[in-house]
Amino acid sequence: MDIAKMTASDFLSKWVETFNADKSKLIELYAPNASLHGTSSAELYIGRDRIRTYFHGTATVSISHLHCSDVAANVALLVGHCVFCSVLDDVRVETPARFTFLMEKRREDGWVILHHHSSANPK
């Protein structure tokens, strides 16, 4: 699907697909000055070069709940729950998490992620 014609939730599905297939391509979905608070690090990553250093490994993710709100004509806020899955010592480990994406639809780029926050669900 053409990224410029996607809805915000379609774009999030593209993020999930990219995360699960090739993390090196995730950075293309973020705005140049985007920020990221990731699940597995306390650091705030600002800008594509720093965000690029965050995504690695073989974990996969699936969305279990999504709510999308229009903030402005070209800005969307997506919040929800997901599950990260990885294999450690031949044991499947699932990490339930919650997320927030703030995204903007730009004419030249289609949707881009402005801010992304993810954290493990509280026990």
Secondary structure as UniProt FT lines:
FT   HELIX           3..5
FT   HELIX           8..21
FT   HELIX           23..29
FT   STRAND          30..37
FT   TURN            39..40
FT   STRAND          44..46
FT   HELIX           48..54
FT   STRAND          60..72
FT   TURN            73..74
FT   STRAND          75..88
FT   TURN            89..90
FT   STRAND          91..106
FT   TURN            107..109
FT   STRAND          110..120
//
